Amino acid sequence: MMRLISFQHLPLVMNVAIFAAAAAVIWLAGFRLSIYADAIAERKQLGRAFVGTLLLGVATSLPEIATSITAASLGNATLAASNLMGGVATQVAVLAVVDWFFVRGALTFFSPKPVLLLSGVLLMMQISLALAAMAAGEFFSLLGIGLWPAILLGTYVMFVFSLYRYEGRDRWAAVDIPDAAYEEQVSQIDQSRYQDFAFAQLVFRFLFYAGLIVIAGWAVSTSADALAEQTGLGSGFVGATILAIATSLPEISTTLGAVRVGAYTMAIANIFGTNTLEVGLLFVADIAYRDGLMIEQVDRAAQFVAALGALVTGIYLWGLLERQNNTILGMGVDSALVLVAWLIGMIGLHFLT
């Protein structure tokens, strides 16, 4: 079985090469996923926030699913937890990078959908639950699976259901929506190349690239586990930085792809939805981890990056509420604050571990 394969015996250079090659596959496959997800949303008239959260969010979380299961089954709970928690902050930073290089203005100014506020608030609620679980420890377990991870997974299900019910309902709306017609126009132009594709063909291509991400995610995790040992950097730091960045490549490529076709709402919903699922993936990691209860093995590094994830999410919620098109170095002020917070957080994490 793949989970029993270890790269510890391979030389450092070989593990670096495997890591880089698998990361490249994740990047390329993730970019294609965003295109087919948007095509499916257009074909079935589904809301982009819902598709970005559920379909694209789950698909781009496949590396985290693969890496978390692999790391946990190898008995490396620290690597699994730090990867998931570190991925939350890293993927929010992805929005800032995309804003910096590919959006002419503040990304949050061009995303006036109130469903994104709901998405961000629910994400912060789930991170708060995860931090409470880490601080309190496990109260109850059944067959080696703790109660807290089950609660976090249940919160994710509630999250998706809430978005499905909310999107499309005019509870309230932004007054200034300069991008509404533009987003639809650009997306329709881009989707014209897929008009002759059968729906089954779109789904097949989506699943094909999703499968590539699963395989590459396993290779990235296994090589990262070996690199943590061979470099002496430690599982906590490697999981929250190198591995989190590598497994975030689908989010980077899909978010970039969504922005390029004008689907700004899907871009942000993809990140928020992916992050909520990642917190819920502690349940999957807990099942794979057989050396005790997963939540009790989480160290200070994972708690630190979880709090960092809540901070950068809060910054973007602030930006979505204000919707000011003020920029610094070509990116929104909120994106600049997110990048600064993430960089300071990574420096702090280095000293913490």
C-alpha positions as CSV (number, residue, x, y, z in Angstrom):
1,M,0.0,0.0,0.0
2,M,1.2,3.6,-0.7
3,R,1.0,4.5,3.0
4,L,3.6,1.9,3.8
5,I,6.2,3.3,1.4
6,S,8.8,5.6,2.9
7,F,11.5,7.7,1.2
8,Q,13.7,7.8,4.2
9,H,16.3,5.6,2.5
10,L,16.6,7.8,-0.5
11,P,19.3,10.5,-0.7
12,L,18.4,14.1,0.1
13,V,18.8,15.2,-3.6
14,M,16.4,12.5,-4.7
15,N,13.8,13.5,-2.2
16,V,14.1,17.2,-3.3
17,A,13.7,16.1,-6.9
18,I,10.6,14.0,-6.1
19,F,9.1,16.8,-4.1
20,A,9.7,19.4,-6.9
21,A,8.3,17.1,-9.6
22,A,5.2,16.2,-7.6
23,A,4.6,19.9,-6.8
24,A,4.8,20.8,-10.5
25,V,2.1,18.1,-11.3
26,I,-0.1,19.6,-8.5
27,W,0.3,23.1,-10.0
28,L,-0.5,22.1,-13.6
29,A,-3.5,19.9,-12.6
30,G,-4.9,22.5,-10.3
31,F,-4.9,25.1,-13.0
32,R,-7.0,22.9,-15.3
33,L,-9.4,22.1,-12.4
34,S,-10.4,25.7,-12.1
35,I,-11.3,25.9,-15.8
36,Y,-13.5,22.8,-15.7
37,A,-15.1,23.7,-12.4
38,D,-16.2,27.1,-13.8
39,A,-17.5,25.3,-16.9
40,I,-19.5,22.9,-14.8
41,A,-20.9,25.8,-12.8
42,E,-21.9,27.6,-16.0
43,R,-23.4,24.5,-17.5
44,K,-25.5,23.6,-14.5
45,Q,-26.3,27.2,-13.4
46,L,-24.7,26.7,-10.0
47,G,-23.6,29.6,-7.9
48,R,-19.9,30.3,-8.2
49,A,-19.4,30.6,-4.4
50,F,-21.0,27.3,-3.9
51,V,-19.0,25.6,-6.6
52,G,-15.8,27.3,-5.4
53,T,-16.5,26.0,-1.9
54,L,-17.7,22.5,-2.6
55,L,-16.5,21.3,-6.0
56,L,-13.3,23.3,-6.4
57,G,-12.6,23.5,-2.7
58,V,-12.7,19.7,-2.3
59,A,-10.7,19.0,-5.4
60,T,-7.9,21.4,-4.5
61,S,-7.9,19.9,-1.0
62,L,-6.9,16.5,-2.4
63,P,-3.2,17.1,-1.8
64,E,-4.0,17.9,1.9
65,I,-6.2,14.8,2.1
66,A,-3.4,12.6,0.6
67,T,-0.6,14.2,2.7
68,S,-2.6,14.2,5.9
69,I,-3.5,10.5,5.6
70,T,0.0,9.6,4.6
71,A,1.7,11.6,7.4
72,A,-0.8,10.3,10.0
73,S,-0.4,6.7,8.8
74,L,3.3,7.0,9.1
75,G,2.8,8.1,12.7
76,N,3.9,11.7,12.1
77,A,0.9,13.5,13.8
78,T,2.9,16.8,14.0
79,L,3.5,16.9,10.2
80,A,-0.2,16.1,9.5
81,A,-1.6,18.7,11.8
82,S,0.9,21.4,11.0
83,N,0.2,20.9,7.3
84,L,-3.5,21.3,7.7
85,M,-3.3,24.3,10.1
86,G,-0.5,25.9,8.2
87,G,-2.3,25.5,4.9
88,V,-5.1,27.8,6.2
89,A,-2.9,30.8,6.6
90,T,-0.8,30.0,3.5
91,Q,-3.8,29.7,1.3
92,V,-5.2,33.1,2.4
93,A,-1.8,34.5,1.6
94,V,-2.3,33.0,-1.9
95,L,-5.2,35.5,-2.4
96,A,-2.8,38.3,-1.6
97,V,-0.2,37.1,-4.1
98,V,-2.8,36.8,-6.8
99,D,-4.1,40.3,-6.0
100,W,-0.6,41.7,-6.2
101,F,0.3,40.3,-9.6
102,F,-2.9,39.7,-11.5
103,V,-5.7,42.1,-10.2
104,R,-5.7,45.8,-11.2
105,G,-6.9,47.1,-7.8
106,A,-8.1,45.5,-4.6
107,L,-9.4,42.0,-5.0
108,T,-12.0,42.5,-2.3
109,F,-13.3,45.6,-4.1
110,F,-14.2,43.4,-7.1
111,S,-16.0,40.8,-5.0
112,P,-19.2,42.4,-3.5
113,K,-21.0,39.1,-2.9
114,P,-22.3,38.9,0.7
115,V,-22.0,35.1,0.6
116,L,-18.3,35.6,0.9
117,L,-18.8,37.3,4.2
118,L,-20.8,34.3,5.5
119,S,-18.0,32.0,4.2
120,G,-15.3,33.9,6.0
121,V,-17.3,34.1,9.3
122,L,-18.0,30.4,9.3
123,L,-14.3,29.7,8.6
124,M,-13.2,31.8,11.6
125,M,-15.8,29.9,13.7
126,Q,-14.3,26.6,12.7
127,I,-10.7,27.8,13.4
128,S,-11.9,28.9,16.9
129,L,-13.4,25.4,17.5
130,A,-10.1,23.9,16.4
131,L,-8.1,26.1,18.8
132,A,-10.5,25.2,21.6
133,A,-10.0,21.5,20.8
134,M,-6.2,21.9,20.9
135,A,-6.3,23.8,24.2
136,A,-8.8,21.5,26.0
137,G,-7.7,18.1,24.7
138,E,-9.9,15.2,24.0
139,F,-12.9,14.4,26.2
140,F,-14.2,11.3,24.4
141,S,-13.1,8.8,21.8
142,L,-14.5,5.8,20.0
143,L,-12.4,3.2,18.2
144,G,-9.4,5.5,18.5
145,I,-11.3,8.5,16.9
146,G,-11.8,11.6,19.0
147,L,-14.9,13.7,19.5
148,W,-13.3,17.0,18.5
149,P,-12.3,16.0,14.9
150,A,-15.9,14.7,14.4
151,I,-17.3,18.0,15.5
152,L,-15.0,19.9,13.1
153,L,-16.1,17.7,10.2
154,G,-19.7,18.2,11.1
155,T,-19.1,22.0,11.2
156,Y,-17.8,21.7,7.6
157,V,-21.0,19.9,6.5
158,M,-23.1,22.7,8.1
159,F,-20.9,25.3,6.4
160,V,-21.6,23.8,2.9
161,F,-25.3,23.5,3.6
162,S,-25.5,27.1,4.8
163,L,-23.8,28.4,1.7
164,Y,-26.1,26.4,-0.5
165,R,-29.1,27.9,1.2
166,Y,-27.7,31.4,1.3
167,E,-26.3,32.0,-2.2
168,G,-28.7,33.7,-4.5
169,R,-30.9,35.1,-1.8
170,D,-30.9,38.9,-1.7
171,R,-30.6,39.4,2.1
172,W,-28.7,42.5,1.4
173,A,-26.5,43.7,-1.4
174,A,-23.5,46.1,-2.0
175,V,-24.5,49.5,-3.4
176,D,-21.5,49.8,-5.7
177,I,-21.0,46.7,-7.8
178,P,-18.7,47.6,-10.7
179,D,-17.7,44.1,-11.4
180,A,-21.0,42.3,-11.6
181,A,-21.6,42.5,-15.4
182,Y,-17.8,42.3,-16.0
183,E,-17.4,39.0,-14.1
184,E,-20.3,37.3,-16.1
185,Q,-19.1,38.7,-19.4
186,V,-15.5,37.5,-19.1
187,S,-16.5,34.1,-17.8
188,Q,-19.0,33.6,-20.7
189,I,-16.3,34.5,-23.2
190,D,-13.9,32.0,-21.7
191,Q,-16.5,29.2,-21.5
192,S,-17.3,29.5,-25.2
193,R,-14.5,27.0,-26.0
194,Y,-16.3,24.3,-23.9
195,Q,-19.7,24.7,-25.4
196,D,-19.3,21.6,-27.6
197,F,-18.2,19.5,-24.7
198,A,-20.7,17.0,-23.3
199,F,-21.3,17.5,-19.5
200,A,-19.9,13.9,-18.9
201,Q,-16.8,15.0,-20.7
202,L,-16.3,18.0,-18.5
203,V,-16.8,15.8,-15.4
204,F,-14.4,13.2,-16.7
205,R,-11.6,15.7,-17.3
206,F,-12.3,17.3,-13.9
207,L,-11.9,13.9,-12.2
208,F,-8.8,13.0,-14.2
209,Y,-6.9,16.0,-13.0
210,A,-8.2,15.5,-9.5
211,G,-6.7,12.0,-9.6
212,L,-3.4,13.4,-10.7
213,I,-3.5,15.7,-7.7
214,V,-4.1,12.8,-5.3
215,I,-1.1,10.8,-6.6
216,A,1.2,13.9,-6.6
217,G,-0.1,14.8,-3.1
218,W,1.0,11.4,-1.8
219,A,4.5,11.9,-3.3
220,V,4.8,15.4,-1.9
221,S,3.9,14.2,1.6
222,T,6.1,11.2,1.7
223,S,9.1,13.1,0.4
224,A,8.4,16.0,2.9
225,D,8.4,13.5,5.7
226,A,11.8,12.3,4.7
227,L,13.1,15.8,4.2
228,A,12.0,16.8,7.7
229,E,14.2,14.1,9.0
230,Q,17.1,14.5,6.7
231,T,17.4,18.3,7.0
232,G,16.8,18.5,10.7
233,L,14.2,21.3,10.3
234,G,11.5,19.3,12.1
235,S,8.1,18.1,11.1
236,G,6.3,21.1,12.6
237,F,8.2,23.7,10.6
238,V,8.3,21.6,7.4
239,G,4.6,20.9,7.6
240,A,3.5,24.5,8.2
241,T,5.8,26.0,5.6
242,I,7.3,23.8,2.8
243,L,4.6,21.2,2.7
244,A,1.8,23.7,3.2
245,I,3.0,25.8,0.3
246,A,3.4,22.7,-1.9
247,T,0.0,21.4,-1.2
248,S,-1.4,24.9,-1.7
249,L,-0.3,24.9,-5.3
250,P,-3.7,23.8,-6.6
251,E,-5.3,26.7,-4.7
252,I,-2.7,29.1,-6.2
253,S,-3.3,27.8,-9.8
254,T,-7.1,27.5,-9.5
255,T,-7.4,30.9,-7.8
256,L,-5.2,32.4,-10.5
257,G,-7.3,30.7,-13.2
258,A,-10.5,32.0,-11.7
259,V,-9.2,35.5,-11.6
260,R,-8.0,35.3,-15.2
261,V,-11.5,34.4,-16.3
262,G,-13.1,37.1,-14.1
263,A,-14.6,34.8,-11.6
264,Y,-13.5,36.8,-8.5
265,T,-16.2,35.4,-6.3
266,M,-15.1,31.8,-7.1
267,A,-11.5,32.7,-6.4
268,I,-12.2,33.9,-2.8
269,A,-14.8,31.2,-2.2
270,N,-12.3,28.6,-3.3
271,I,-9.8,29.6,-0.6
272,F,-12.3,30.0,2.2
273,G,-14.0,26.8,1.3
274,T,-10.8,24.9,1.1
275,N,-9.6,26.2,4.4
276,T,-12.9,25.1,6.1
277,L,-12.5,21.6,4.7
278,E,-8.8,21.5,5.8
279,V,-9.8,22.1,9.4
280,G,-12.4,19.3,9.0
281,L,-9.7,17.0,7.6
282,L,-8.4,16.5,11.1
283,F,-11.1,13.9,11.4
284,V,-9.6,12.0,8.4
285,A,-6.1,12.3,9.9
286,D,-7.4,11.1,13.2
287,I,-8.7,7.9,11.5
288,A,-5.4,7.3,9.8
289,Y,-3.4,8.0,13.0
290,R,-3.2,4.8,15.1
291,D,-0.8,5.8,17.8
292,G,-3.3,7.6,20.0
293,L,-5.7,10.5,19.6
294,M,-4.7,13.0,16.9
295,I,-5.8,16.2,18.7
296,E,-3.6,15.4,21.7
297,Q,-0.5,15.2,19.5
298,V,-0.9,18.7,18.1
299,D,2.0,20.9,19.2
300,R,2.4,24.7,19.7
301,A,3.4,25.2,16.1
302,A,0.1,24.0,14.8
303,Q,-1.8,26.1,17.3
304,F,0.3,29.2,16.3
305,V,-0.4,28.8,12.6
306,A,-4.1,28.1,13.3
307,A,-4.3,31.5,15.1
308,L,-2.4,33.1,12.2
309,G,-5.0,31.6,9.8
310,A,-7.8,33.3,11.8
311,L,-6.0,36.6,11.8
312,V,-5.4,36.8,8.0
313,T,-9.0,35.6,7.4
314,G,-10.2,38.4,9.6
315,I,-8.2,40.9,7.6
316,Y,-9.9,39.9,4.4
317,L,-13.3,40.0,6.0
318,W,-12.5,43.6,7.0
319,G,-11.6,44.3,3.3
320,L,-14.8,42.7,2.1
321,L,-16.8,44.9,4.4
322,E,-15.1,48.1,3.6
323,R,-14.6,47.5,-0.2
324,Q,-12.2,50.3,-0.7
325,N,-10.2,50.2,-3.9
326,N,-7.1,51.6,-2.1
327,T,-3.8,49.9,-3.1
328,I,-0.2,49.6,-2.0
329,L,2.4,48.5,-4.6
330,G,-0.5,47.5,-6.9
331,M,-2.4,45.3,-4.4
332,G,-5.2,46.0,-2.0
333,V,-4.3,47.4,1.4
334,D,-5.9,44.3,3.0
335,S,-3.8,42.0,0.8
336,A,-0.6,43.9,1.8
337,L,-1.5,43.4,5.5
338,V,-2.1,39.7,4.9
339,L,1.3,39.3,3.3
340,V,3.0,41.2,6.1
341,A,1.2,39.1,8.8
342,W,2.0,35.8,7.0
343,L,5.7,36.7,6.7
344,I,6.0,37.8,10.3
345,G,4.1,34.6,11.3
346,M,6.5,32.4,9.4
347,I,9.5,34.1,11.1
348,G,7.8,33.6,14.5
349,L,7.1,30.0,13.6
350,H,10.8,29.4,12.9
351,F,11.8,30.6,16.4
352,L,8.9,28.7,17.9
353,T,10.0,25.4,16.5
